[in-house]
Amino acid sequence: MQNFYEEFSEKPKKPSHFWRGVLLGGIVAGLLFLTLFTYYASGSPQPGNENPDSPQTPFPWEEREDSRKGDDNSEVTPEAEQYYMAIVNAVEKATPSVVGISNYGVVFDIWGRSSLQERATGSGVIISSDGYIVTNYHVIENARELVVTLGSGEELPATVIGADPPTDLAVIKVDRSNLPAAELADSSKVRVGEPAIAIGNPLGLVFQQSVTVGVISARERSITIQGQKFTFIQTDAAINDGNSGGALVNIKGKVVGINTAKIKVAGVEGMGFAIPSNMVREIISELISEGKVIRPWMGIYIRNLTPLEAQRLGLTVDYGVLVADIEAGGPASKAGIKPMDVIIALEGKKVADSSELQDTLYQYKVGQTIKVTLIRDKQELTLDVTLEALP
């Protein structure tokens, strides 16, 4: 190109030839511009698709939109559709059995006049078509009156059949038949990672029968609440205030647990807990038949063994439960257990602290005789204790 310009400056052509070239160049440039404009405005043909009647390549945003219907895996597959429908079917099966529970208590005004006011609301699960409902004890605690709200919005008065504070379970009843009862699953078959559906009434009846979905995070999570040790099913399905007493359901719509608690710590989310359905089944059957849970009793007052006490007593173990006192005439007294004995096992099962002793003891029934292993004066002894009912 540089040579051309140099030649042009050295040997200029006649003016008439010059303007003719300029005119011809302008015409060619115009035709080229028109051709290119038409080409891009109508969409360039794709290789192998020269048919002018074939669809043109979409603009980039149109291509992304079309791809959502294509092969980017975001289209609902038959497997995903089956999973979603399983969740929906489970919710439709279980939701009618979840009710709202309002706890009314007596309040006094400044003139000393009393009246009933709603103090708290929670959830419950219908467990029989003739009106029995399971819930948390703390939902109905100290209630003067209880009102159950069905999914239809109908309100029914309820009476307390029985309660068990140690497990935070209670059974109430409404006078109604043909109610939709939930089906209790076998919680021992729950698997970590399987879907978990929480149904309840968070923040009161305004959000009645709300549904949240997550997974089973742990099958047997032991945590201590107000000094009491509990074993729960852990889930990341959202459990909020008012969900207490509601249902934790599996993908088949069966109840695997009764929602009861969540961890409220800054920075912690998705840690909810439910009482396993197998424990619920055992407790509520006794509450319905007896009005209370009859637990075995040894008649001892205990405390956890400290390292200092273990050293002072010359023990070779660093675990166990120290017997602080004995109930006169109780099972332990009859068996020969004495104050300052250190219990280290029940029926051969190691007892590390008072919580483990309680958990192990509750596995037996009133009237059973169990072997208690203890240390006294640096000697290991095994005594037979016949359990009695807790007074």
C-alpha positions as CSV (number, residue, x, y, z in Angstrom):
1,M,0.0,0.0,0.0
2,Q,2.8,2.4,0.8
3,N,4.3,1.8,-2.7
4,F,0.9,2.6,-4.3
5,Y,0.7,6.0,-2.6
6,E,4.3,6.8,-3.5
7,E,3.7,5.9,-7.1
8,F,0.5,7.9,-7.1
9,S,2.2,11.0,-5.9
10,E,5.0,10.7,-8.3
11,K,2.9,9.9,-11.3
12,P,-0.5,11.5,-11.0
13,K,-3.1,10.5,-13.5
14,K,-5.3,12.8,-15.5
15,P,-8.1,14.4,-13.5
16,S,-10.9,12.8,-15.5
17,H,-9.6,9.3,-14.8
18,F,-9.3,10.2,-11.1
19,W,-12.9,11.3,-10.6
20,R,-14.1,8.4,-12.6
21,G,-12.3,6.1,-10.1
22,V,-13.8,7.9,-7.1
23,L,-17.3,7.5,-8.5
24,L,-16.8,3.9,-9.3
25,G,-15.4,3.2,-5.8
26,G,-18.4,4.9,-4.2
27,I,-20.8,2.8,-6.1
28,V,-19.0,-0.4,-5.2
29,A,-18.8,0.6,-1.5
30,G,-22.5,1.4,-1.4
31,L,-23.4,-2.0,-2.9
32,L,-21.1,-3.7,-0.4
33,F,-22.6,-1.8,2.6
34,L,-26.2,-2.6,1.4
35,T,-25.3,-6.3,1.0
36,L,-23.7,-6.6,4.5
37,F,-26.6,-4.7,6.1
38,T,-29.2,-7.0,4.6
39,Y,-27.1,-10.1,5.6
40,Y,-26.8,-9.1,9.3
41,A,-30.3,-7.8,9.7
42,S,-31.9,-11.0,8.5
43,G,-29.5,-13.3,10.4
44,S,-26.5,-15.0,8.9
45,P,-27.0,-18.5,7.5
46,Q,-25.6,-21.4,9.5
47,P,-23.2,-23.9,8.0
48,G,-25.2,-26.7,6.4
49,N,-28.4,-24.7,6.7
50,E,-28.5,-22.4,3.7
51,N,-32.3,-22.8,3.2
52,P,-33.7,-19.2,3.6
53,D,-36.9,-20.7,5.0
54,S,-35.1,-22.4,7.9
55,P,-35.2,-20.7,11.4
56,Q,-32.5,-18.2,11.9
57,T,-30.1,-18.2,14.8
58,P,-31.6,-16.4,17.7
59,F,-30.0,-13.5,19.6
60,P,-27.9,-14.5,22.6
61,W,-30.7,-13.9,25.1
62,E,-33.1,-15.9,23.0
63,E,-30.6,-18.8,22.8
64,R,-30.4,-18.9,26.6
65,E,-34.1,-18.9,26.9
66,D,-34.4,-21.8,24.4
67,S,-31.7,-23.7,26.2
68,R,-33.9,-23.8,29.3
69,K,-36.1,-26.1,27.4
70,G,-33.3,-28.1,26.0
71,D,-30.4,-30.1,27.3
72,D,-29.1,-28.0,30.2
73,N,-30.7,-30.4,32.8
74,S,-32.9,-27.6,34.2
75,E,-35.9,-29.1,32.4
76,V,-38.0,-31.2,34.8
77,T,-37.0,-34.8,34.2
78,P,-39.3,-37.8,34.8
79,E,-37.2,-38.6,37.9
80,A,-37.5,-35.0,39.3
81,E,-41.2,-34.9,38.5
82,Q,-41.6,-38.2,40.4
83,Y,-39.7,-36.8,43.4
84,Y,-41.8,-33.5,43.4
85,M,-45.0,-35.4,43.2
86,A,-43.9,-37.7,46.0
87,I,-43.4,-34.7,48.2
88,V,-46.8,-33.2,47.2
89,N,-48.6,-36.6,47.8
90,A,-46.9,-36.9,51.2
91,V,-48.0,-33.4,52.2
92,E,-51.6,-34.0,51.0
93,K,-51.7,-37.2,53.0
94,A,-50.4,-35.9,56.2
95,T,-51.6,-32.3,56.4
96,P,-55.2,-32.9,57.3
97,S,-54.1,-34.6,60.5
98,V,-52.1,-31.6,61.8
99,V,-54.1,-29.2,64.0
100,G,-53.6,-26.0,65.9
101,I,-53.8,-25.9,69.7
102,S,-54.5,-22.8,71.7
103,N,-53.6,-22.7,75.3
104,Y,-55.8,-20.4,77.4
105,G,-54.9,-19.3,80.9
106,V,-56.3,-17.1,83.6
107,V,-55.0,-13.5,83.8
108,F,-55.9,-10.7,86.2
109,D,-56.3,-7.1,85.5
110,I,-55.3,-4.3,87.8
111,W,-58.6,-4.5,89.7
112,G,-58.1,-8.2,90.4
113,R,-60.7,-9.4,87.9
114,S,-59.8,-12.6,86.1
115,S,-60.4,-13.6,82.5
116,L,-59.3,-16.3,80.1
117,Q,-56.8,-15.3,77.5
118,E,-54.8,-17.1,74.9
119,R,-51.3,-17.6,76.2
120,A,-49.7,-19.7,73.6
121,T,-50.4,-21.6,70.4
122,G,-48.8,-24.8,69.1
123,S,-49.5,-27.8,66.9
124,G,-50.8,-31.3,67.3
125,V,-51.2,-34.5,65.3
126,I,-54.4,-36.5,65.2
127,I,-53.5,-40.1,66.0
128,S,-56.9,-41.7,66.0
129,S,-60.1,-41.0,64.1
130,D,-62.1,-40.7,67.4
131,G,-60.3,-37.6,68.5
132,Y,-57.0,-38.4,70.3
133,I,-54.2,-35.9,69.5
134,V,-50.6,-36.0,70.4
135,T,-48.6,-32.8,71.1
136,N,-45.8,-31.4,73.2
137,Y,-46.3,-31.1,77.0
138,H,-45.0,-27.5,76.9
139,V,-47.8,-26.6,74.5
140,I,-50.6,-27.5,76.9
141,E,-48.7,-26.9,80.2
142,N,-50.7,-25.1,82.8
143,A,-53.7,-24.6,80.5
144,R,-57.1,-23.8,82.0
145,E,-58.7,-24.4,78.6
146,L,-57.6,-25.9,75.3
147,V,-59.0,-25.3,71.9
148,V,-58.2,-27.4,68.9
149,T,-58.4,-25.8,65.4
150,L,-58.9,-28.3,62.6
151,G,-57.6,-27.6,59.1
152,S,-61.1,-26.6,58.1
153,G,-61.0,-23.8,60.7
154,E,-63.5,-25.5,63.0
155,E,-62.7,-25.0,66.7
156,L,-63.3,-27.7,69.2
157,P,-62.7,-27.8,73.0
158,A,-60.2,-30.4,74.2
159,T,-59.4,-32.2,77.4
160,V,-56.0,-33.5,78.6
161,I,-55.8,-37.3,78.7
162,G,-52.2,-37.5,80.0
163,A,-48.9,-35.8,80.0
164,D,-45.3,-36.8,80.4
165,P,-42.9,-33.9,81.1
166,P,-39.7,-35.9,80.9
167,T,-40.3,-36.7,77.2
168,D,-42.3,-33.4,76.5
169,L,-45.3,-35.4,75.2
170,A,-49.0,-35.1,76.0
171,V,-52.2,-36.5,74.7
172,I,-55.4,-34.5,74.4
173,K,-58.9,-35.4,73.1
174,V,-61.7,-33.7,71.2
175,D,-65.3,-35.0,71.1
176,R,-65.4,-35.8,67.4
177,S,-65.3,-38.9,65.2
178,N,-64.2,-39.7,61.7
179,L,-61.2,-37.4,61.9
180,P,-58.2,-37.9,59.6
181,A,-55.6,-39.8,61.7
182,A,-51.9,-39.8,60.9
183,E,-50.0,-42.9,60.4
184,L,-46.9,-43.4,62.5
185,A,-43.8,-44.8,60.8
186,D,-41.0,-46.9,62.2
187,S,-38.4,-44.3,63.2
188,S,-35.7,-46.9,63.5
189,K,-35.7,-47.2,59.7
190,V,-35.1,-43.5,59.1
191,R,-32.0,-42.8,57.0
192,V,-29.8,-39.8,57.1
193,G,-30.3,-37.8,53.9
194,E,-33.8,-38.9,53.2
195,P,-36.5,-36.2,52.7
196,A,-38.1,-34.7,55.8
197,I,-41.3,-32.6,55.8
198,A,-42.3,-30.5,58.8
199,I,-45.9,-29.5,59.1
200,G,-47.3,-27.2,61.7
201,N,-48.4,-23.7,62.7
202,P,-45.4,-21.4,63.0
203,L,-46.2,-18.1,64.7
204,G,-49.7,-19.1,65.4
205,L,-52.8,-20.0,63.5
206,V,-52.3,-17.3,60.9
207,F,-49.8,-19.7,59.2
208,Q,-51.7,-22.9,60.0
209,Q,-50.5,-26.1,58.4
210,S,-47.4,-24.5,56.9
211,V,-45.0,-26.9,55.2
212,T,-41.2,-26.9,55.1
213,V,-39.0,-29.5,53.4
214,G,-35.5,-30.6,54.2
215,V,-33.7,-33.8,55.0
216,I,-33.0,-36.0,58.0
217,S,-29.7,-34.7,59.4
218,A,-29.1,-37.2,62.1
219,R,-31.1,-40.2,63.5
220,E,-30.2,-40.2,67.2
221,R,-29.0,-36.8,68.3
222,S,-28.6,-36.5,72.1
223,I,-28.9,-33.0,73.5
224,T,-29.6,-31.7,77.0
225,I,-32.4,-29.2,77.6
226,Q,-32.7,-27.7,81.0
227,G,-30.7,-30.5,82.5
228,Q,-32.7,-33.2,80.9
229,K,-31.1,-35.4,78.2
230,F,-33.2,-36.1,75.1
231,T,-32.6,-38.2,72.0
232,F,-34.0,-36.6,68.9
233,I,-34.2,-36.9,65.1
234,Q,-32.4,-33.9,63.7
235,T,-33.6,-32.2,60.5
236,D,-32.8,-29.0,58.6
237,A,-36.5,-28.6,57.7
238,A,-37.4,-25.2,59.2
239,I,-39.1,-25.6,62.6
240,N,-40.2,-22.3,64.1
241,D,-42.1,-21.2,67.2
242,G,-45.6,-22.7,67.0
243,N,-44.4,-25.8,65.1
244,S,-44.0,-27.6,68.4
245,G,-46.2,-30.7,68.5
246,G,-46.5,-30.8,64.7
247,A,-45.5,-33.6,62.4
248,L,-42.2,-34.5,60.9
249,V,-43.2,-36.7,57.9
250,N,-41.3,-38.9,55.5
251,I,-41.8,-39.0,51.7
252,K,-44.6,-41.6,52.2
253,G,-46.6,-39.2,54.3
254,K,-46.0,-41.1,57.5
255,V,-45.0,-39.4,60.8
256,V,-41.4,-40.2,61.8
257,G,-41.4,-37.7,64.6
258,I,-43.1,-34.9,66.6
259,N,-41.4,-31.6,66.2
260,T,-40.3,-30.2,69.5
261,A,-37.3,-27.9,69.5
262,K,-34.8,-25.9,67.5
263,I,-31.4,-24.4,68.4
264,K,-31.6,-20.7,68.7
265,V,-28.1,-19.4,68.5
266,A,-26.8,-16.5,66.4
267,G,-25.3,-17.8,63.2
268,V,-27.0,-21.2,63.4
269,E,-29.8,-22.2,61.1
270,G,-31.4,-25.4,60.0
271,M,-31.1,-27.4,63.3
272,G,-34.5,-28.6,64.3
273,F,-35.4,-31.7,66.4
274,A,-38.3,-34.1,66.6
275,I,-39.2,-36.9,69.1
276,P,-38.8,-40.2,67.3
277,S,-42.1,-41.8,66.4
278,N,-41.2,-45.1,68.1
279,M,-40.8,-43.3,71.4
280,V,-44.0,-41.4,70.7
281,R,-45.9,-44.6,70.1
282,E,-44.7,-46.1,73.3
283,I,-45.4,-43.0,75.5
284,I,-48.9,-42.2,74.1
285,S,-50.2,-45.7,74.4
286,E,-49.4,-45.5,78.1
287,L,-50.8,-42.0,78.5
288,I,-54.1,-43.1,76.9
289,S,-54.3,-46.3,79.1
290,E,-52.9,-45.0,82.4
291,G,-53.0,-41.2,82.1
292,K,-49.3,-41.1,82.9
293,V,-46.1,-42.9,82.2
294,I,-45.2,-45.4,85.0
295,R,-41.4,-45.4,85.2
296,P,-39.1,-47.7,87.2
297,W,-37.5,-46.3,90.4
298,M,-34.5,-47.3,92.4
299,G,-34.9,-45.0,95.3
300,I,-31.6,-43.3,95.2
301,Y,-30.4,-39.7,95.1
302,I,-27.4,-39.3,92.9
303,R,-24.9,-36.9,91.4
304,N,-22.2,-37.2,88.8
305,L,-18.8,-38.3,90.1
306,T,-16.1,-35.6,89.9
307,P,-12.4,-36.3,89.4
308,L,-11.7,-35.0,92.9
309,E,-14.2,-37.4,94.5
310,A,-12.8,-40.3,92.4
311,Q,-9.3,-39.5,93.7
312,R,-10.5,-39.1,97.3
313,L,-12.3,-42.4,97.1
314,G,-9.3,-44.1,95.6
315,L,-11.2,-45.2,92.5
316,T,-9.4,-46.7,89.5
317,V,-12.2,-45.5,87.2
318,D,-13.0,-41.9,86.2
319,Y,-16.7,-42.4,85.5
320,G,-19.8,-43.4,87.4
321,V,-22.6,-42.0,89.5
322,L,-22.1,-41.3,93.2
323,V,-25.0,-42.3,95.5
324,A,-25.6,-39.3,97.7
325,D,-28.5,-40.7,99.7
326,I,-30.9,-43.6,99.9
327,E,-34.7,-43.5,100.1
328,A,-35.6,-45.5,103.2
329,G,-37.6,-48.7,102.3
330,G,-36.9,-48.1,98.6
331,P,-35.6,-50.7,96.1
332,A,-31.9,-49.7,96.5
333,S,-32.2,-49.8,100.3
334,K,-33.7,-53.3,100.2
335,A,-30.9,-54.4,97.9
336,G,-28.2,-53.1,100.2
337,I,-27.0,-50.1,98.2
338,K,-25.5,-47.5,100.6
339,P,-24.6,-43.8,100.4
340,M,-21.1,-43.1,98.9
341,D,-21.4,-46.2,96.6
342,V,-20.4,-45.4,93.0
343,I,-22.6,-47.1,90.4
344,I,-20.6,-47.9,87.3
345,A,-23.0,-50.2,85.3
346,L,-26.6,-51.5,85.0
347,E,-27.0,-54.9,83.6
348,G,-23.4,-54.8,82.4
349,K,-24.0,-51.5,80.5
350,K,-21.5,-48.8,81.5
351,V,-23.0,-45.8,83.3
352,A,-20.8,-42.7,82.8
353,D,-23.1,-40.1,84.4
354,S,-26.6,-39.5,85.8
355,S,-28.1,-39.1,82.3
356,E,-26.8,-42.4,81.2
357,L,-28.1,-44.1,84.4
358,Q,-31.6,-42.6,83.8
359,D,-31.6,-43.6,80.1
360,T,-30.6,-47.1,80.9
361,L,-33.0,-47.4,83.8
362,Y,-35.9,-46.4,81.7
363,Q,-35.3,-49.3,79.4
364,Y,-36.7,-51.6,82.1
365,K,-40.1,-52.1,83.5
366,V,-41.5,-51.9,87.0
367,G,-41.1,-55.3,88.7
368,Q,-38.0,-56.3,86.8
369,T,-34.9,-57.2,88.7
370,I,-31.6,-55.7,87.4
371,K,-28.0,-56.2,88.3
372,V,-26.3,-53.0,89.6
373,T,-22.5,-52.9,89.5
374,L,-20.9,-50.5,92.0
375,I,-17.7,-49.7,93.8
376,R,-17.6,-49.6,97.6
377,D,-14.4,-49.3,99.6
378,K,-12.4,-49.9,96.4
379,Q,-14.2,-53.2,95.9
380,E,-16.5,-53.9,92.9
381,L,-19.8,-55.4,93.9
382,T,-22.9,-56.5,91.9
383,L,-26.3,-56.3,93.7
384,D,-29.8,-57.3,92.5
385,V,-32.3,-54.5,92.6
386,T,-36.1,-55.1,92.0
387,L,-37.5,-52.0,90.4
388,E,-40.6,-50.3,91.8
389,A,-42.9,-47.7,90.4
390,L,-41.9,-44.1,90.8
391,P,-44.0,-42.7,93.7
